[in-house]
């Protein structure tokens, strides 16, 4: 739901920090690697993959809106 709300208001770059998102994906990646290396149940591996994918979407969203909002700010300065 956070991804949907961020798309609606276009302010994900103010709600989360990049450092937080990078720590989050690092934790989910280590979770996935641990699941894979210890031969966990398939549902655990699928869940870990799902979380990593959601992290990638959120980081992509963060970068997109950060760049978009910076461009909008520069355009307003020159008007």
N, C-alpha and C positions, 0 to 999 in steps of 0.2 A: 504494500500500500504506500510505503514511503516513496518508492520509485514513481508511482502514478501521481502522487501529490506534487512531487518535485517537477514533473513534466508540466503539470497544470500551472504552477506559479513561477517556474523558471528561476528559482532562488536556491538551488541545492548547494551552491558554492558558499552560501552564507550559513547554512544549517550544519554542515559537516566540514571538518578540516581534512586536508589531503593526508596528513600524518596519521590521523585516526583511521582513514580508509586503508592506508598501506599496512598498518598494524593489523587491521581486521583481516585483510586478504592473506597476510603472512600466517596468521593463526589458522585460517581455513585451509591454506595450502599444506601446512604441517599436519593438520588433521587428516587431510586426504592422503598424504604420503604415509602417515602412520597406519591408516586403514588399509591401504594397498599392501604395504610391506608385511603387515601382520595377518593378512588374509582374513579380514573381517567379513561379515555377512554382506551379500550384494546390496541390500538395502542401505547399509551404512556407507558403502562406497558411493552409491548413487546419491545419497543425501549430501555427502561431502562434495561431490561434483556439482550438485545443485547450488550449494552455498558459494563455491568458488565462482560459478557463473554469475550469481547475483552480485557478488563483489565486483566482478569485472564490469557488469552493467552499471553499478553505482559509480565506479571510478570513471567510466566513460562519460556518464551523465555529468559528473563533477567537472571534468575537463571541458566538455562541450559548453556547459553553462558559464564556466569561468571565462572561457575565451569569448563567448557571446556577450556576456555582461561587460567585459573589458572593452570590447569593440563598441558597444552601445555608449559606454561612458566617454570614450574618446570622441565619438560622433557628437555627443551633447556639448562637449567642451568647445568644439570648433564651430558650433552654430551661433 
